[in-house]
Amino acid sequence: MRAAVIPASDAPPVCRDHPDPAPRHGELLVEVLAAGLHHLTRAKANGSHYSSGGGYPLVPGVDGVVRDEEGNLRYVVMDDTPLGTFAERTLIDPRRSVILPGGIDPVRIAAAMNPAMSSWVALRRRVGFHAGRRVLVLGATGNAGRMAVQIAKLFGAAQVIAAGRDTTRLKALTALGADETITYDQIGRAADVDVVIDYVWGEPAAGAMIPLLTARADRTAPLDWIQIGSIAGATAPIPSAALRSARLQIVGSGIGSVPARDFLAELPELASAVATGAIDVRARAVPLAQVAQAWTAETDDRIVLVP
Ligand SMILES: NC(=O)c1ccc[n+]([C@@H]2O[C@H](COP(=O)([O-])OP(=O)(O)OC[C@H]3O[C@@H](n4cnc5c(N)ncnc54)[C@H](OP(=O)(O)O)[C@@H]3O)[C@@H](O)[C@H]2O)c1
């Protein structure tokens, strides 16, 4: 079969022949229809993600839409394995998959599930979110941020404020449900939110804390800051006063802080929300043969490799 193969941690993937996989006990041999190229895909493949397995050569691909031998379409989250979804066929643990409704667009699902899952699971499993809460999204113009805006609204948020760097891209979020859009130097306007969904971390997140916390009408009101992505920096110089001057609670949401069973339990409802169009998705299908160019491409769309 054809597969994208990464020979070493610092090497880009090449599309080449690869031995066909043979299922062992409990595994399903499946045909891959579409697999998203996410930040997690690259980080796991180059060894920089905390959940990276470390062995090479490897076939990347952390999730995707596959067809099993009975003809069911499934969305699957791969376990740590050297054979991912960037291949014509792969092996899956069916317990880490969900059967999709008929008539779905595999590319749309493959593009959406990883970025959408980040806020969906964070709000459902990491904080006691309920309708009527006010939410601030940091890094709202990215794929995950755009979906966080929509998912917070879907879950009944009373107000969603979208924060980012680019005012033109921010403006487009109003059509997706953002009540207000702000740049990081205007963060005081989001002072009274209940939840922060943070995709940036680094300087922008640390720099936003004091202006946001000190402008709160009631500093004793709980503020749940959910750390999800670190696109602006892996570390953030958080002032100690931030943790004392207001009722700030910082929690993370990702593989490890949320058990795999909790992620999996949320998949059917999320897949259905994506399939029915409740969440707007930016997807671009690219043939698997073009994986090397796609790997380093800069685009606002989520690239989805199609074998
Ligand atoms: N924990 C989880 O479950 C989970 C799941 C999915 C994603 N993530 C993480 O979440 C982050 C965002 O993912 P994504 O899929 O939304 O990525 P994306 O589509 O590539 O968007 C990233 C956004 O970040 C902004 N950005 C980039 N560099 C920045 C900087 N130095 N300072 C401030 N903003 C910056 C850019 O917005 P502007 O240029 O418009 O400002 C860009 O639109 C990544 O770190 C990803 O790994 C985590």
PDBQT file of the ligand as one rigid body, heavy atoms in Angstrom, charges set to zero:
ROOT
HETATM    1  N1  LIG A 401      -5.251  20.183  24.035  1.00  0.00    +0.000 N 
HETATM    2  C1  LIG A 401      -6.013  19.866  23.000  1.00  0.00    +0.000 C 
HETATM    3  O1  LIG A 401      -6.889  19.018  23.108  1.00  0.00    +0.000 OA
HETATM    4  C2  LIG A 401      -5.811  20.581  21.677  1.00  0.00    +0.000 A 
HETATM    5  C3  LIG A 401      -6.600  20.235  20.577  1.00  0.00    +0.000 A 
HETATM    6  C4  LIG A 401      -6.471  20.976  19.392  1.00  0.00    +0.000 A 
HETATM    7  C5  LIG A 401      -5.505  21.997  19.319  1.00  0.00    +0.000 A 
HETATM    8  N2  LIG A 401      -4.715  22.236  20.392  1.00  0.00    +0.000 N 
HETATM    9  C6  LIG A 401      -3.671  23.305  20.331  1.00  0.00    +0.000 C 
HETATM   10  O2  LIG A 401      -4.326  24.568  20.212  1.00  0.00    +0.000 OA
HETATM   11  C7  LIG A 401      -3.485  25.470  19.487  1.00  0.00    +0.000 C 
HETATM   12  C8  LIG A 401      -4.286  26.093  18.341  1.00  0.00    +0.000 C 
HETATM   13  O3  LIG A 401      -4.664  25.058  17.443  1.00  0.00    +0.000 OA
HETATM   14  P1  LIG A 401      -5.415  25.412  16.076  1.00  0.00    +0.000 P 
HETATM   15  O4  LIG A 401      -5.803  24.115  15.477  1.00  0.00    +0.000 OA
HETATM   16  O5  LIG A 401      -6.443  26.431  16.302  1.00  0.00    +0.000 OA
HETATM   17  O6  LIG A 401      -4.226  26.084  15.237  1.00  0.00    +0.000 OA
HETATM   18  P2  LIG A 401      -4.326  27.000  13.934  1.00  0.00    +0.000 P 
HETATM   19  O7  LIG A 401      -5.533  26.705  13.165  1.00  0.00    +0.000 OA
HETATM   20  O8  LIG A 401      -3.006  26.878  13.259  1.00  0.00    +0.000 OA
HETATM   21  O9  LIG A 401      -4.472  28.485  14.502  1.00  0.00    +0.000 OA
HETATM   22  C9  LIG A 401      -3.525  29.018  15.343  1.00  0.00    +0.000 C 
HETATM   23  C10 LIG A 401      -3.872  30.483  15.599  1.00  0.00    +0.000 C 
HETATM   24  O10 LIG A 401      -2.992  30.959  16.602  1.00  0.00    +0.000 OA
HETATM   25  C11 LIG A 401      -2.707  32.327  16.380  1.00  0.00    +0.000 C 
HETATM   26  N3  LIG A 401      -1.293  32.548  16.679  1.00  0.00    +0.000 N 
HETATM   27  C12 LIG A 401      -0.220  31.983  16.069  1.00  0.00    +0.000 A 
HETATM   28  N4  LIG A 401       0.915  32.411  16.632  1.00  0.00    +0.000 NA
HETATM   29  C13 LIG A 401       0.552  33.291  17.618  1.00  0.00    +0.000 A 
HETATM   30  C14 LIG A 401       1.284  34.084  18.542  1.00  0.00    +0.000 A 
HETATM   31  N5  LIG A 401       2.623  34.068  18.573  1.00  0.00    +0.000 N 
HETATM   32  N6  LIG A 401       0.584  34.861  19.399  1.00  0.00    +0.000 NA
HETATM   33  C15 LIG A 401      -0.758  34.891  19.368  1.00  0.00    +0.000 A 
HETATM   34  N7  LIG A 401      -1.508  34.156  18.517  1.00  0.00    +0.000 NA
HETATM   35  C16 LIG A 401      -0.849  33.366  17.641  1.00  0.00    +0.000 A 
HETATM   36  C17 LIG A 401      -3.020  32.631  14.922  1.00  0.00    +0.000 C 
HETATM   37  O11 LIG A 401      -4.023  33.613  14.894  1.00  0.00    +0.000 OA
HETATM   38  P3  LIG A 401      -3.787  35.104  14.322  1.00  0.00    +0.000 P 
HETATM   39  O12 LIG A 401      -2.626  35.047  13.378  1.00  0.00    +0.000 OA
HETATM   40  O13 LIG A 401      -5.093  35.421  13.649  1.00  0.00    +0.000 OA
HETATM   41  O14 LIG A 401      -3.542  35.927  15.525  1.00  0.00    +0.000 OA
HETATM   42  C18 LIG A 401      -3.652  31.347  14.372  1.00  0.00    +0.000 C 
HETATM   43  O15 LIG A 401      -4.881  31.564  13.743  1.00  0.00    +0.000 OA
HETATM   44  C19 LIG A 401      -2.275  24.657  19.038  1.00  0.00    +0.000 C 
HETATM   45  O16 LIG A 401      -1.231  24.878  19.979  1.00  0.00    +0.000 OA
HETATM   46  C20 LIG A 401      -2.759  23.224  19.119  1.00  0.00    +0.000 C 
HETATM   47  O17 LIG A 401      -1.715  22.307  19.316  1.00  0.00    +0.000 OA
HETATM   48  C21 LIG A 401      -4.847  21.579  21.559  1.00  0.00    +0.000 A 
ENDROOT
TORSDOF 0
